């Protein structure tokens, strides 16, 4: 029997050992989480951006800023409604796709999931009050309605990240003869690792939302819409994105500290450390991992040890230290990690260049190449975030709960039903994506023409018909926007 036949038999044996539901569960979870996490970024970051724009409008008596805040609130409502659908799907998927996980550790994870649901509903309530409050509430009270939106968005996201942090660093229970005992839900919620993982995601959310919103106005400026509306609509989210892009490398570095102890195989895959070096491990860019060896990579001496171990001499633990069945998919993990790092550094360099040249009194908003780059910056930020999640989740394999439960133990055996669910989800998410594009483009066209959307919660001219005592400046009518202010982007 030759080597090819032996390899084929080994592959068949591994495939036979996997539950039938493992592959469709992975595909479904990747689709659902990868799609929903983009909307979650706006739920975390958009309220703060709206708050700053609304506050500017009040303090400076600026109708352009108030118009932007009002319209962004409506965009936020559209995204929230779509996110509610995908979030509801996710809430059912954990038990449906991973019965072994939830059947065993449901008591451990119940508290953060319960708080996330409560935060979601509170965010929806205050979003509705904010939308309804234009022209009906005093300025300052109306503005304060944004704060609970921002706070509940952060709390809900933290609760979900606490669960994911627990999957990477499990705490809050004892496992005795295969039975989970001594459950401590608060330990899961306040897992020390959760704080740094949340910080990394929180900053990423501001990068995604900030660059995406700025990209819309950059595209408008490329089409000749150089009015104050577009410049202000660009600058406020771009300022948020700038802070996030400059902070993210440092936050990511702190999150990665101790990874050699927590998940050494993941770190080895990040760094393409095929063997444990005698000295410092070089940074390997590109290349491919084949037959236990990294080939064709560009090496930068010392840099991997400096970044990962904080040392000029200590090597990164190599993949040769782990059994093959305990290694993650090395190539996918490595390339996802490097894509996240590369795009993050590119965005950081772009914002640093902008502010440096602005300090030197050179305005890049008049430069078409800069605007072209900014018009795709939102897509780049999304790709970087998705790559980061791929690196995190794929790099943890073959464990769903690191060191405690393998992914194969968590999946079910009902593959045919799960493939039907996956097919339905593809249709659902495709339809929601198309619907979001159609609705948002329709909103933009109406606003560019000086109109507004039909409002289900009040008359069309709130500014003119506001209740006694309400300042009409709270709700500027789009028809009163400054001439040339094509505010629809």
C-alpha positions in Angstrom: 0.0 0.0 0.0 1.6 3.3 -1.1 1.7 6.6 0.8 -1.2 8.1 -1.1 -3.5 5.2 -0.1 -2.4 5.5 3.6 -3.1 9.3 3.5 -6.6 8.7 2.0 -7.4 6.1 4.6 -6.3 8.4 7.4 -8.4 11.2 6.0 -11.4 8.9 5.8 -10.9 7.8 9.4 -10.8 11.4 10.6 -13.9 12.4 8.5 -15.8 9.4 9.9 -15.0 10.4 13.5 -16.5 13.9 12.9 -20.2 14.4 13.7 -22.3 14.8 10.6 -23.5 18.2 11.8 -20.0 19.6 12.2 -19.5 21.1 8.8 -22.9 22.7 8.3 -22.7 24.1 11.9 -19.4 25.7 11.1 -20.6 27.1 7.8 -23.8 28.5 9.5 -22.0 30.0 12.4 -19.4 31.7 10.1 -22.1 33.2 8.0 -24.3 34.4 10.9 -21.5 35.8 13.0 -19.6 37.3 10.1 -22.7 39.1 8.9 -24.1 40.2 12.3 -20.8 41.5 13.7 -20.8 44.3 11.2 -24.1 45.6 12.4 -23.0 45.1 16.0 -20.1 47.5 15.3 -22.7 50.2 14.4 -24.7 49.4 17.5 -21.6 50.0 19.6 -20.1 53.1 17.9 -22.9 54.9 16.0 -24.7 56.3 19.1 -21.6 58.0 20.3 -20.9 59.5 16.9 -24.5 60.7 16.7 -24.2 62.2 20.2 -21.2 64.3 19.3 -22.8 65.5 16.1 -26.1 66.4 17.9 -24.2 68.1 20.8 -22.3 70.2 18.2 -25.5 71.2 16.6 -27.0 72.4 19.9 -23.9 74.2 21.2 -23.1 75.9 17.9 -26.7 76.4 16.9 -25.7 74.5 13.7 -28.6 73.3 11.6 -26.3 71.2 9.4 -25.0 69.3 12.4 -28.5 68.7 13.7 -29.7 67.5 10.3 -26.8 65.0 10.2 -27.6 63.8 13.7 -31.3 63.4 12.8 -30.6 61.5 9.6 -28.0 59.3 11.2 -30.5 58.4 13.8 -32.8 57.1 11.1 -30.0 55.2 9.5 -29.2 53.7 12.9 -32.8 52.6 13.2 -32.6 50.7 9.9 -29.4 49.0 10.8 -30.8 48.2 14.3 -33.9 46.6 12.8 -31.9 44.4 10.5 -29.5 43.5 13.3 -32.5 42.5 15.4 -33.3 39.8 12.8 -29.8 38.4 12.6 -29.3 38.6 16.4 -32.5 36.6 16.9 -31.2 34.0 14.5 -28.0 33.7 16.5 -29.8 33.3 19.7 -31.4 30.1 18.4 -28.2 28.8 16.7 -26.2 28.2 19.8 -28.5 25.5 21.0 -29.3 24.2 17.5 -25.8 24.0 16.1 -23.8 23.2 19.2 -26.0 21.0 21.5 -23.0 19.5 23.2 -21.8 22.9 24.3 -25.1 24.3 25.5 -26.3 21.1 27.0 -23.1 20.9 29.1 -22.3 24.5 29.8 -25.7 26.3 29.5 -25.8 27.0 33.2 -22.3 28.6 33.0 -23.2 30.9 30.0 -26.8 31.8 30.9 -26.1 35.0 32.8 -24.2 37.0 30.1 -26.7 35.9 27.5 -29.6 37.1 29.7 -28.0 40.5 30.2 -27.3 40.8 26.5 -31.0 40.3 25.7 -32.0 42.9 28.3 -29.5 45.4 27.0 -30.8 44.9 23.4 -34.4 45.7 24.4 -33.3 48.8 26.4 -31.3 50.0 23.4 -34.4 49.6 21.2 -36.5 51.6 23.6 -34.2 54.6 23.8 -33.6 54.5 20.0 -37.4 54.8 19.6 -37.6 57.7 22.1 -34.7 59.5 20.3 -36.4 59.2 16.9 -39.8 60.2 18.3 -38.3 63.0 20.3 -37.3 65.4 17.5 -39.4 68.5 18.0 -41.2 67.0 21.0 -38.7 67.2 23.8 -36.4 70.0 25.2 -33.0 70.0 23.4 -30.9 68.8 26.3 -33.3 66.1 27.4 -33.6 64.8 23.9 -29.8 64.7 23.5 -29.5 62.7 26.7 -31.6 59.9 25.1 -28.6 59.0 23.0 -26.5 58.1 26.1 -28.6 55.0 27.2 -28.4 53.8 23.6 -24.6 54.0 23.7 -24.4 52.4 27.1 -26.7 49.5 26.4 -25.0 48.9 23.1 -21.6 48.6 24.9 -23.1 46.4 27.7 -24.7 44.0 25.2 -21.5 43.7 23.2 -19.5 43.1 26.4 -21.7 40.3 27.5 -21.3 38.5 24.2 -17.5 39.1 24.3 -17.5 37.7 27.8 -18.9 34.4 26.5 -16.3 34.3 23.7 -13.5 35.2 26.2 -14.7 32.3 28.4 -14.4 30.0 25.4 -10.8 31.1 25.1 -10.1 31.1 28.8 -12.7 29.0 30.6 -13.4 29.9 34.2 -16.3 29.8 36.7 -17.0 26.0 37.0 -15.5 22.7 38.1 -15.6 19.6 36.0 -16.0 16.5 38.1 -16.4 13.1 36.4 -17.6 14.8 33.3 -20.3 16.8 35.2 -20.2 20.6 35.5 -20.4 21.7 39.2 -19.8 24.7 41.3 -21.0 27.1 38.6 -20.0 30.8 39.1 -21.8 32.8 36.4 -20.3 36.1 37.7 -16.8 34.7 37.2 -17.7 34.2 33.5 -19.1 37.7 33.2 -16.1 39.3 34.8 -13.4 37.1 33.4 -10.2 39.2 33.4 -9.5 38.2 29.8 -13.0 39.5 28.7 -12.0 43.1 29.5 -9.1 43.1 27.0 -10.9 41.1 24.4 -13.8 43.6 24.7 -11.4 46.6 24.4 -10.0 45.2 21.2 -13.5 44.7 19.7 -14.8 48.0 21.0 -11.9 49.9 19.3 -12.5 47.8 16.1 -16.2 48.8 16.2 -15.2 52.5 16.1 -12.9 51.8 13.2 -15.6 50.0 11.2 -18.4 52.5 12.0 -16.1 55.6 11.7 -14.4 54.7 8.5 -17.7 53.4 6.9 -19.6 56.6 7.6 -16.6 58.7 6.5 -16.4 56.6 3.3 -19.9 57.6 2.3 -19.1 61.3 2.5 -15.7 60.8 0.8 -17.6 59.2 -2.1 -20.0 62.1 -2.2 -17.1 64.6 -2.3 -15.5 62.6 -5.2 -18.8 63.3 -7.1 -18.4 67.0 -6.5 -20.4 67.5 -3.4 -17.9 69.7 -1.5 -20.4 71.6 0.7 -20.1 71.9 4.4 -22.6 69.1 5.0 -20.3 66.6 3.4 -17.2 67.9 5.0 -18.7 67.9 8.5 -20.3 64.4 7.8 -16.8 63.2 6.9 -14.8 64.8 9.7 -16.8 63.7 12.8 -16.7 60.0 12.1 -13.2 60.3 10.7 -12.1 61.8 14.1 -13.5 58.7 15.9 -11.9 56.4 13.4 -8.6 58.2 13.8 -8.5 57.7 17.6 -9.5 54.0 17.1 -6.9 53.3 14.4 -4.1 54.8 16.4 -5.1 53.0 19.6 -5.8 49.6 18.1 -2.2 48.3 17.6 -1.5 49.0 21.3 -4.8 47.4 22.5 -4.1 44.4 20.3 -0.6 44.0 21.7 -1.8 44.0 25.3 -4.5 41.5 24.4 -1.8 39.2 22.9 0.3 39.3 26.0 0.4 35.8 27.6 -0.9 34.1 24.5 2.1 31.8 24.6 0.8 30.4 27.9 -2.9 30.6 27.2 -3.0 29.2 23.6 0.5 28.5 22.4 -0.6 26.6 19.2 -2.6 29.7 18.2 0.4 31.9 18.6 2.6 29.5 16.7 0.1 29.6 13.8 -0.1 33.5 14.0 3.7 33.7 13.7 4.3 30.7 11.4 6.6 29.2 14.0 7.0 25.7 12.6 9.8 24.8 15.0 11.0 26.3 18.3 14.1 28.3 17.4 17.3 28.2 19.4 17.1 32.0 19.6 14.7 34.7 18.6 12.0 33.8 16.2 11.9 35.9 13.0 8.7 37.5 11.7 7.5 35.5 8.7 5.4 37.3 6.1 3.5 35.3 3.5 4.7 31.8 2.8 2.8 28.5 3.2 2.9 25.8 5.9 3.3 22.3 4.2 4.3 19.0 5.8 5.2 20.6 9.1 7.5 23.2 7.5 7.1 26.9 6.5 8.1 27.6 2.9 8.6 30.7 0.8 8.1 33.2 3.6 9.8 36.6 3.9 11.7 36.6 7.2 12.4 39.7 9.4 14.9 38.7 12.1 13.9 39.0 15.8 10.6 40.8 15.2 8.3 37.9 16.1 10.0 37.4 19.5 10.0 41.1 20.2 6.3 41.5 19.4 5.0 38.2 20.9 7.4 37.5 23.7 8.8 40.9 24.5 12.3 39.5 24.2 15.3 39.6 21.9 16.2 36.0 22.7 13.1 34.0 23.8 11.6 32.0 20.9 7.9 31.7 20.1 6.8 28.1 20.9 6.9 26.2 17.6 4.2 23.9 16.1 6.6 21.0 16.5 5.7 21.0 20.2 2.0 20.0 19.6 0.4 16.8 18.3 -1.0 17.2 14.8 -4.6 16.7 16.1 -4.1 19.7 18.4 -3.0 22.1 15.7 -5.4 24.7 14.2 -5.7 25.2 10.5 -2.3 26.9 10.3 -2.3 28.6 7.0 -5.8 30.2 7.4 -5.0 31.4 10.9 -1.7 32.9 9.8 -3.1 34.7 6.8 -6.1 36.0 8.7 -3.9 37.4 11.4 -1.5 39.0 8.9 -4.4 40.6 7.0 -5.8 42.1 10.2 -2.4 43.5 11.1 -1.5 44.7 7.6 -4.8 46.5 7.0 -4.8 48.0 10.5 -1.3 49.5 10.0 -2.4 50.8 6.6 -5.4 52.6 8.1 -3.3 53.9 11.0 -0.7 55.3 8.5 -3.5 57.0 6.5 -5.0 58.8 9.4 -1.6 59.8 10.8 -0.6 61.2 7.4 -3.9 63.2 7.2 -3.5 64.9 10.5 0.3 65.5 10.0 -0.4 67.2 6.7 -3.3 69.1 8.1 -0.9 70.3 10.9 1.4 71.5 8.1 -1.6 73.3 6.6 -2.2 70.9 3.7 -5.8 69.8 3.3 -6.2 66.3 1.9 -9.9 66.6 1.5 -9.2 68.3 -1.8 -6.9 65.4 -2.9 -8.8 62.9 -5.1 -6.4 60.1 -4.3 -6.9 60.5 -0.6 -10.7 60.6 -1.1 -10.5 57.5 -3.2 -8.7 55.7 -0.4 -11.1 56.9 2.2 -14.1 55.8 0.0 -12.8 52.2 0.4 -11.6 52.6 4.0 -14.9 51.3 5.4 -14.5 48.1 3.4 -10.9 47.7 4.6 -11.9 48.2 8.2 -14.6 45.5 7.9 -12.2 43.1 6.2 -9.6 43.7 9.0 -12.2 43.0 11.7 -13.5 39.9 10.0 -9.9 38.7 9.6 -9.3 39.2 13.3 -12.3 37.1 14.2 -11.2 34.4 11.8 -7.8 34.4 13.4 -9.3 34.2 16.9 -11.9 31.5 16.2 -10.0 29.3 13.7 -6.8 29.6 15.8 -8.6 28.2 18.8 -9.5 24.9 17.0 -9.8 22.1 17.5 -11.3 23.4 20.8 -14.7 25.1 21.1 -13.9 25.6 24.8 -10.1 25.7 25.0 -8.6 22.7 26.7 -12.0 21.5 27.9 -14.3 20.6 25.0 -13.4 19.9 21.4 -15.5 21.3 18.6 -16.4 17.7 17.5 -17.9 17.0 20.9 -20.1 20.1 20.7 -21.7 19.5 17.2 -24.8 17.3 16.6 -25.5 14.6 14.1 -28.4 16.0 12.1 -26.6 17.2 8.9 -29.5 17.2 6.5 -31.6 19.5 8.6 -28.7 21.8 9.3 -27.9 22.1 5.6 -31.5 23.2 5.0 -31.1 25.8 7.7 -27.9 27.0 6.2 -29.5 27.3 2.8 -32.4 29.3 4.3 -29.9 31.5 6.1 -28.0 32.3 2.9 -31.3 33.4 1.3 -32.3 35.4 4.5 -29.0 37.2 4.8 -28.8 37.9 1.1 -32.3 39.4 1.2 -31.5 41.5 4.2 -28.3 42.8 2.6 -30.2 43.7 -0.6 -33.0 45.3 1.4 -30.6 47.4 3.5 -28.9 48.7 0.3 -32.2 49.5 -1.3 -33.6 51.3 1.7 -30.4 53.3 2.5 -30.0 54.4 -1.1 -33.6 55.4 -1.2 -33.1 57.5 1.9 -30.0 59.1 0.4 -31.9 60.0 -2.8 -34.8 61.6 -0.9 -32.4 63.6 1.2 -30.4 64.9 -1.7 -33.6 66.1 -3.3 -34.4 68.1 -0.1 -37.2 65.7 1.1 -37.5 63.4 4.0 -38.8 59.9 4.7 -42.5 59.2 5.6 -42.5 59.1 9.4 -44.6 56.5 11.2 -44.3 58.4 14.5 -45.5 61.9 13.7 -46.5 64.6 11.2 -44.2 65.5 8.4 -43.4 69.0 9.6 -42.4 68.4 13.3 -40.4 71.6 13.4 -43.5 73.7 12.5 -46.0 71.7 14.6 -43.9 70.9 17.6 -45.5 71.1 21.0 -45.5 74.2 23.1 -42.1 74.7 24.8 -40.2 72.6 22.3 -37.4 74.4 20.5 -37.9 74.1 16.8 -34.1 73.9 16.4 -34.3 70.4 17.8 -35.8 69.2 14.5 -34.6 71.2 11.6 -36.7 70.6 8.5 -34.6 69.3 5.6 -36.2 71.8 3.3 -34.5 74.5 5.4 -31.0 73.1 4.8 -28.5 75.6 3.4 -28.5 75.9 -0.4 -26.3 73.4 -2.0 -26.3 71.2 1.1 -26.7 67.8 -0.5 -27.1 66.0 2.7 -28.4 62.8 1.5 -25.3 60.6 1.5 
